Amino acid sequence: MLDQTQIPPKYAFYMGLAVSIAICSTAGVIFLGSMFLKGGFTDTAKASAPSLAAAAPQRQAPSPGNQGQPDEPVAGPVKAVDPKVDHIRGDKNAKVFVIEYSDFECPFCIRHHPTLQKLVEEYKGKVAWVYRHFPLSFHQNAQKEAEASECAAELGGNDAFWKYADKIFERTKGNGTGFALDQLVPLAKEIGLDEGKFKTCLDSGKYAQKIQDEMNTGSTAGINGTPGNIIWTKDGKTQILSGAVPLDSLKAAIDPLLK
């Protein structure tokens, strides 16, 4: 064996470099193998590189909102309540109105519907409820159900609208297709409307634009999900309450307006 003292300095340098590379390479192989077995690189990739699913636009589902905490004031003008156009439950001359922008297939709207029914009953003549349409695009049947409710109103007036709306909310399972579209005409017959005239109205699509217009007024005011509630008074006081608001939270927003 060659004595280390006999190795020229230049050769000693290159031999040391070669040994270092070999050691590092061995350690690298061991590290890579360990990470592979533990799934470390898989987790890192998930954390650092966007997947195809994450990159694709995602439709957001409706949320329960902030459970009754007042949002910021409305973003834009609120369309005034008009008894000739709006569907009003309660006294049309009430001091306070709750304008609800709603979707017949929204799970949170289903939960919210009985709350607003109780609100109107408890405030007898002081608070009224206005229903406006806001069918979400990812709820497949919601648009046609909204049109159907308008046909019910055309044939039977305000009372027929509310009867029809109540029945859908009682029976739908929500999430888009909870109430079958082939049951819209039979439901109209069930509440006493002319079946043939109702079908003609529904098939015509004549109320699609009205529903779009109501969605536009809601968006202008700051509604971006369902249910979206606007507390409104004739003297111009307005406040948005997002989501399936508990009854007590609605009362807390309304009571100061009644004093």
C-alpha positions in Angstrom: 0.0 0.0 0.0 1.3 3.5 -0.9 2.2 5.6 2.1 0.0 8.6 2.4 3.1 10.8 2.9 4.3 9.7 -0.6 1.1 11.0 -2.4 1.6 14.2 -4.2 -0.6 17.1 -2.9 -2.5 17.4 -6.2 -3.5 13.7 -6.3 -4.4 13.8 -2.6 -6.9 16.7 -3.3 -8.6 14.8 -6.2 -8.8 11.6 -4.2 -10.4 13.4 -1.3 -12.9 15.1 -3.7 -13.8 11.7 -5.2 -14.4 10.1 -1.8 -16.6 13.1 -0.7 -18.7 12.8 -3.9 -19.2 9.1 -3.3 -20.3 9.6 0.3 -22.7 12.3 -0.6 -24.2 10.3 -3.5 -24.7 7.3 -1.1 -26.4 9.5 1.4 -28.6 11.1 -1.3 -29.7 7.7 -2.5 -30.6 6.7 1.0 -32.5 10.0 1.5 -34.4 9.7 -1.7 -35.4 6.2 -0.9 -36.6 7.1 2.5 -38.7 10.0 1.2 -40.2 7.8 -1.4 -41.2 5.1 1.1 -42.6 7.6 3.5 -44.6 9.5 0.8 -42.7 12.7 1.7 -42.5 13.9 -1.9 -46.1 13.2 -2.5 -47.2 15.4 0.4 -44.7 18.1 -0.7 -46.1 18.1 -4.2 -49.6 18.5 -2.9 -48.6 21.4 -0.8 -46.5 23.2 -3.4 -47.8 22.4 -6.8 -51.4 23.2 -7.8 -53.4 20.2 -9.0 -55.7 20.2 -12.0 -58.7 20.1 -9.7 -57.4 23.1 -7.7 -56.7 25.0 -10.9 -60.1 24.5 -12.3 -62.8 27.1 -11.5 -64.9 25.8 -8.5 -68.6 26.6 -8.0 -69.2 27.6 -4.5 -72.1 26.1 -2.6 -74.4 28.3 -0.7 -73.4 28.8 2.9 -75.4 29.3 6.1 -73.9 32.8 6.3 -72.7 34.4 9.5 -75.7 33.1 11.5 -77.3 36.4 12.0 -74.5 38.9 12.6 -75.2 42.0 10.5 -73.1 42.4 7.4 -71.8 45.7 6.1 -74.5 48.0 4.8 -76.0 47.2 1.4 -73.6 47.6 -1.5 -76.0 49.4 -3.7 -79.6 50.6 -4.0 -82.3 48.2 -2.8 -85.3 47.8 -5.1 -88.3 49.3 -3.1 -91.0 46.9 -2.1 -93.9 47.1 -4.5 -97.2 45.3 -3.6 -98.2 45.2 -7.2 -95.1 43.2 -8.2 -93.6 41.6 -5.1 -94.8 38.5 -3.3 -95.6 39.8 0.2 -96.5 37.7 3.2 -98.1 39.7 6.0 -99.4 43.3 6.1 -98.5 45.2 2.9 -98.4 48.3 5.1 -96.0 46.9 7.6 -93.3 49.2 9.0 -90.5 46.7 8.4 -90.0 44.3 5.6 -87.6 41.4 5.3 -86.7 41.0 1.6 -85.4 37.4 1.1 -83.5 36.5 -2.0 -84.0 32.7 -2.1 -83.6 29.5 -4.1 -86.1 26.6 -3.9 -83.3 24.0 -3.9 -81.0 25.7 -1.4 -80.6 23.6 1.8 -80.2 26.7 3.9 -83.3 28.3 2.3 -85.3 25.2 3.2 -84.2 25.6 6.8 -84.8 29.4 6.8 -88.4 29.3 5.3 -90.2 28.3 8.6 -88.2 30.9 10.5 -89.6 33.7 8.4 -93.0 32.2 8.6 -92.8 32.4 12.4 -91.4 35.9 12.2 -94.4 37.2 10.3 -96.8 35.4 12.7 -95.2 36.8 15.8 -95.0 40.4 14.6 -98.6 40.5 13.3 -98.9 43.4 11.0 -95.6 45.0 12.0 -93.2 43.0 9.9 -93.8 41.5 6.4 -91.8 39.1 4.3 -91.0 39.7 0.6 -89.8 36.7 -1.5 -87.5 37.4 -4.4 -85.8 34.9 -6.6 -82.1 34.1 -6.6 -81.8 30.6 -8.2 -78.2 29.4 -8.1 -76.8 28.0 -11.4 -75.6 24.8 -9.8 -79.1 23.9 -8.5 -80.4 22.3 -11.6 -84.2 22.6 -10.9 -84.2 25.9 -9.1 -84.8 28.1 -12.1 -87.8 26.2 -13.4 -89.3 25.9 -9.9 -89.0 29.7 -9.6 -90.8 30.1 -13.0 -93.5 27.7 -11.8 -94.1 29.7 -8.7 -94.6 32.8 -10.9 -97.1 30.9 -13.0 -99.0 30.0 -9.8 -99.1 33.7 -8.9 -100.4 34.5 -12.4 -103.3 32.0 -12.1 -104.1 32.3 -8.4 -102.6 35.6 -7.1 -100.4 36.2 -4.0 -102.0 33.5 -1.9 -101.4 30.8 -4.6 -97.8 31.9 -4.9 -97.2 31.3 -1.2 -99.1 28.0 -1.1 -97.1 26.8 -4.0 -93.8 28.0 -2.5 -94.6 26.4 0.8 -95.3 23.1 -0.8 -92.0 23.0 -2.6 -90.0 23.9 0.5 -91.9 21.2 2.5 -91.2 18.5 -0.1 -87.9 19.2 -1.7 -84.7 17.5 -0.5 -82.7 20.4 -1.8 -79.2 20.4 -3.4 -80.4 20.9 -7.0 -82.9 18.2 -7.9 -84.8 17.7 -4.6 -88.1 18.3 -6.2 -88.8 16.6 -9.6 -89.7 18.9 -12.4 -92.4 16.5 -13.6 -94.2 17.2 -10.4 -94.5 21.0 -10.9 -97.8 20.7 -12.9 -99.4 18.2 -10.6 -98.5 20.4 -7.6 -100.4 23.3 -9.3 -103.4 21.1 -9.7 -103.1 20.0 -6.1 -103.5 23.6 -4.8 -106.5 24.2 -7.1 -105.0 25.8 -10.2 -106.0 25.0 -13.7 -103.6 22.3 -14.9 -103.7 23.1 -18.6 -103.2 26.8 -18.2 -100.4 26.3 -15.7 -98.6 23.9 -18.1 -98.9 26.4 -20.9 -97.5 29.1 -18.7 -94.6 27.0 -17.5 -93.6 25.7 -20.9 -93.6 29.2 -22.3 -90.7 30.4 -20.1 -92.4 33.8 -19.9 -91.1 34.5 -16.4 -87.5 33.6 -16.9 -86.6 37.3 -17.5 -88.4 38.4 -14.3 -86.4 36.0 -12.3 -83.2 37.2 -13.9 -84.2 40.8 -13.1 -84.7 40.0 -9.5 -81.3 38.3 -9.3 -79.8 41.5 -10.8 -81.4 43.7 -8.2 -80.2 41.4 -5.4 -76.6 41.4 -6.8 -76.7 45.2 -7.0 -77.7 45.4 -3.4 -74.9 43.1 -2.3 -76.5 39.7 -2.2 -74.1 37.0 -3.3 -75.6 33.8 -1.9 -78.8 32.3 -0.5 -80.7 33.0 1.6 -79.8 36.7 1.4 -82.0 38.9 3.7 -82.3 42.6 3.5 -84.1 44.4 6.3 -85.9 47.3 4.6 -88.1 50.2 5.8 -89.9 52.7 3.7 -87.9 55.6 5.1 -84.7 54.1 3.7 -83.1 52.1 6.4 -81.5 48.9 5.1 -79.3 46.2 6.4 -78.1 42.8 5.0 -78.3 39.7 7.1 -76.7 36.8 5.2 -77.6 33.1 5.6 -80.2 31.1 7.5 -80.5 33.7 10.3 -81.9 32.5 13.6 -85.1 34.0 14.7 -83.5 35.8 17.7 -81.0 37.5 15.4 -83.8 38.7 13.1 -85.6 40.2 16.1 -82.5 41.9 17.3 -82.2 43.7 13.9 -85.9 44.5 13.6 -86.9 45.6 17.1 -84.9 48.9 17.1 -86.7 49.8 13.8 -90.1 49.4 15.4 -89.5 51.8 18.3 
